Amino acid sequence: MHNQESRIRRVAQIKAVIDNGLCRVGPGLDSRQKADSVLIGNASRSVALSDGVVQLCRSDHPNEAVLLLMALAGSVVGLRWVLGGPEAAQRAEILLREMGEPAEPALWPAERLLRRAEEAGLPAADLEKVLTLGRFPMLAGRSGLPWSHVFKENSEAGTDCATVLDLVCRLMDHALQGLASRWPGNFELLS
């Protein structure tokens, strides 16, 4: 439990740094800059999604939190992908177009997520772990009500809160690093 609380505190700390940093850079933003629009939007979404994951883990629902974790991975990869090359404006336009389309059944196709993560310089291991956990939400944790346990299909345990929260911390660190690279000196995290 102690490690879970320290991970939750870490997420809260990162969220506060992002919030404070955006307050500092906000007055200098230009609403016509699509790349900054995507960065700010994805940062905002990442903060909200990480909060949702924390709340589900506090209630011991890690498998349900995985869906939000996958959305968080998509937001963070999008943020970092826009920053990952000289064509930030074009990448921002692509992401904005994709965000306006109906969600695909798999939400974020694994191949696209991994390719963009690589292009953004993010470690594949973190995203591969998120994608691996992505198979649990529909099968795991279904034996919580009386008599559900008698069915073999409902006995998959899935993941645990520590694993999910560790990945949230890693993803939020990646988001913070991306924002710090775009606006140096405004997103400093104290150890």
Number of C-alpha atoms within 10 A of each C-alpha: 8 7 11 18 14 13 21 23 14 20 24 17 15 21 22 15 18 26 15 15 20 19 11 14 12 11 8 7 12 10 9 8 12 19 22 21 18 22 24 18 14 21 26 16 16 27 22 15 22 25 18 16 26 27 15 18 22 14 10 13 18 27 28 20 26 28 21 22 27 21 19 28 28 25 25 25 29 25 30 28 26 27 24 20 13 9 12 19 18 14 21 23 16 13 19 15 10 11 10 8 8 8 10 8 7 9 12 16 12 15 9 11 20 21 15 19 24 15 16 19 14 20 12 14 10 17 22 14 13 24 20 10 19 21 14 19 20 14 15 19 21 18 18 11 8 7 9 14 15 10 10 9 12 17 16 16 14 19 20 15 23 17 14 24 27 19 20 30 19 17 26 24 18 19 27 24 17 24 25 17 14 15 14 12 11 18 24 16 14 7 5
